[in-house]
Amino acid sequence: MAGLPEPITKATRCGCLKPVTFMNLSGKSVSALARFYKIAPEHMLVAHDELDLVPGEAKLKLGGGHAGHNGLRDIHAQMGTDAYWRLRLGIGHPGVKSEVVHWVLKKPAPEQRILIDTSIERSLQALACLVSGEMEKAMQMVHTSKPPRPKPPRPAAASPLKEGDLHETHPPTDPRAGSDPA
């Protein structure tokens, strides 16, 4: 249990499974583990790559569809439910559907790898909350990837117009035309 926060190692039984099956058959390992240890789906967390999130972004959610992810599709099928927690780690989308298979199988570019690693590190900071069941707090920690944008300053309130504030305006004239467009 090296590297885990102290509260987890002292009071909580927690395990990690890295399936040795092909990713498309992840459900076989996950469901076997869940059955053997009698783990309810809502007490499980599946970490996976997510095309719909940019590199560096991570999201935590309970349930939902598989969005075409074959590993999640198999977990759904083998577990008979989608009611488990997911840690969605953004890898970005190549922009073209025909490139998706190549995109998910290749190593990310170095700058994307740094962003992905940062999102994993941020997610690990939420591990104690995840294990203790403080899911809202964990979500807040995982979802906060950058400081909130400052609110733009409010525009100054317009002062009421006084007599003489309105000026008659004319359309601009073209000095090359030689005459006033009146």
N, C-alpha and C positions, 0 to 999 in steps of 0.2 A: 504494500500500500504506500510505497514511497511517493512523495509528491502530492498526496492528498491532504487537504486541510485537516487540522487536528480534530475538530468536532465530528467529522465524518468517520475517522478511523476509530474514535472512542465509543461512539454510541450507535452507529448505523451500519447495517449490513448492506453493502453495495458491491455490485460486480460489474464487469465490463466484458462484453462479448465482441470479438472481431471474427466474424464468420470466415471460414476457410473455403467456403463454397464460392462459386461464381457470384458476382453481385446480383445477377438476375434471379438467383436461387436463395437469396438471403433469408427468405421466410422459413425455409427448412430449418436453419440453425436457430433463428429467433423463436419460432414456435416450439421447437424441441426444448429449448432452455426454459421457456415460460411454462410449459407443461410439467417438466421435471421439478422445477422449484416452486410451482404453483404461484406464478407471478401474474397478477391481473394486468391486462393491457394498459390500463391507466397509470400503472406504476412503472411503465417502461418508457425509456427515452431512446429514440433512434436518431443518430446523427447522420446526415446525408448531404451530398452536394445538391445545390439548387440553381438551375439555369435562370430562374426568374428573379434572382437577386444578384446585384452587382458584386464583384469580388470585394471582400471586406465587410459586407453586410451579413448579419446573422439574424434569424428570427426564430422564436420559440412558439410552438402552437400545439394544441391538443386536437387530434382528429383532422379530418379533411381528406380530400381526394389524393390520388397518387400523381396527378399532373403528368402522366406519361413516364414517370420514373419506374423503370422495371423492377428495381429492388423493392421499392415501396409496394408496387403492384403485387409482388410475390408475398410480402409480409402480410398485406391485406388478405390475400387468398388463404394463406396458411393459418393465420390467426382467426380468420372469420370476422374481422372487425377492423375499423380504421381508428378506433378510440385509444390511441397511444400517443404519447408526446413525441414531437419531432423537433430536432435542432437543425434548422435549415441553414446551411453554410453556402453563401453566394459564390458562384464561380462565373457568373455572367453568361450571356448567350452569344453565340457567334454571329447572330444577325440573320443567318440563313438556315432554314430548317434542315436542308440536306447536309449541313456541316456539323450538326449536333453530335452524332456518334463520334466523329473524329475529335471534336472539341472536348467531350467528357473523358476521352481515353488518353489524350495527350497531356504532357506536363504543362502547367500554366507558365506564362511568361514571368520572368523574375519579379517585375513590379506587381503583377497580380498575385504571385506566391506570397509576397510580403503582406499584402492586404488580407489574403486568406488566413495566413498565420496569425495576424493581428486579431481577426475575428474569432479564431479558435482560442487564443489566449484570453480574450475578453469573456468568452463563453466559459472557460475554466474558472474564471473568477466567480461565476455564479453557481459553481458546483455545490457548495455547501447549502445554498438555498434550494437548489433542485432536489438534492437528496433529502432535505428536511421537509419538503413539500411546500415551501414558500414560493409557489410558482409565479405569483404576481411580481414579487420582488426579483425573482430570477429573470422574468421577462424584461423588467425595467433595466436590469444590468446588461442583459444580452442585446437588447434593442438600442441602447444608447451607444451609438458608434461615433458620434461627433458632438461637439457642444451645440446646444440649440442656437439657431440663428437669432441674432438680435432683432428686436422688433424695429421696423423703420420709424423714424421720428414722425410725430403727428404734424401735419401741415399747420402752419399758423392760421389762426382764425381770421377770416377776412373782415376788415373793418368796414363799417357802413360807408357808402359813397357820399361825398359832399358835393355841393354845387361847384362846378368848375373841374371836378375830377374826370369828367367824360370829355374826351377830345375827339374831334371829328377826324376820321382816318380816311386816307385815299389809298387806292391800290398803288403799289410801287410802279414807278415809270421806268421804262427802258431808255437809258441815255442815248442808245444808238438809234432809236426811232426818230428823234428830233422833234417830236410833238408830244403834248400832254394827252393821255388817253381819256379825256373828259367826255 
